């Protein structure tokens, strides 16, 4: 999605906030958020929000919630939700490969800190308030709705297909464990079902 927006809007109209040294993180986000100053996180986010408004930035992309930015407007925002059990499996294998975590999969999914991650990102914002809602499994249709809603001409890009390392770190997850993960992520399951309901009704 971020690559498609870069093609559409230009890199200078995208602010990406990920890890301090990650190549995806924008220089301005690195300067403001990952600086060594004395400002707290919320104050830094306020500074970043001011930059986004002042420079007519078209997309804020991050693994932190955009609701933390005071320039956040639900009707100009979008979300792509993933089936919660598949999402946590994907997150685990990514972190095993990239971060070298040593927890077993069973230990990982039992950690409340990684449960209901998608609901936490919304921080109380209702799905119905957002400009466009999509699900990962219907990504092409989501891009089409983004284009229709906001007047874009985004192309469907796939930059992160499963690689060999992804298959190596894929944990075994039988039906019983999937059911336990779903129960522990009940808020995310309900959110995902709500999103699927929107799509069925042509939302």
C-alpha positions, 0 to 999 in steps of 0.5 A, a space after each residue: 500500500 505504501 509503495 502504491 501511494 509513493 507512486 501516486 503522490 510522490 515520496 515527499 507527500 508520504 510520512 512513514 513512521 516505523 523503527 528508528 533505523 528502518 529504511 521505511 521510516 521517513 527522515 522527518 519522522 526519524 528526526 521528530 520521533 526518534 530524536 534524543 530530545 527531552 520531549 515526551 512521545 505525545 509531544 513529538 507526535 503533536 510536532 509530527 502532526 503539525 508537520 503533516 498538516 503544514 506540508 499537505 502530507 497525503 499519507 501517514 503510514 505506521 505501526 502506531 495508531 494514527 488516532 494519536 495524531 491530533 490531525 487525525 480525521 476518521 473520514 479521511 482514514 482507512 484500515 485493512 483488517 486481517 483475519 485475527 488468527 492468521 494475523 498473529 501467526 504472521 506476526 510471530 513468524 516475522 518477529 522470529 525471523 527479524 527480531 530473533 524472539 525465542 518464545 514458543 508460539 504458544 507462549 507468544 499468543 498467550 501474551 496479552 500484549 500481542 492480543 487484540 492488536 487491531 482493536 487497540 490500533 483503533 483506540 475506540 474509533 468506530 469502523 463506521 466512522 472511517 472513510 474506507 474499510 477493507 480486509 486483507 483477503 479482499 485486498 484488490 477490492 479494497 484498493 478499488 474502493 480507496 480509488 473510488 472514495 478518495 479519487 486516487 489511481 492506486 495500483 495493486 502492489 504486492 511487495 511482501 509475498 511469503 519468502 522462504 524464511 517466512 515458511 521456515 518460521 511458520 508455526 504449527 497451529 492446529 484447530 484447537 490452538 486456533 480456537 484458543 487464539 480466537 477466544 483470546 482475541 475476541 475483540 479483534 474477531 468481532 471487529 473483523 466480522 463487522 468489517 466483513 459485514 460492511 463488505 457484504 452490504 457494499 460498504 
